[in-house]
């Protein structure tokens, strides 16, 4: 409950009161059960046992394919994306 000291000016009293609340909240934050505690490691990528995601070569190849597809006319792009599998496109054509 806010009960300022009558000897202190009102603006200063409320500033001191809000500062006290803020300090209390901040000082108890690291001990809070709701936060995730951080554990620092000198080499965090060294903890990963295997590569994550596709290889660098696969990423470069995928970028090349996407760049080539971006240059296609819209009707060709729609045709490619509607089929999805090259074998099904050749099967439906013949």
Beta strands, then each sheet from edge to edge (+ up, - down):
end
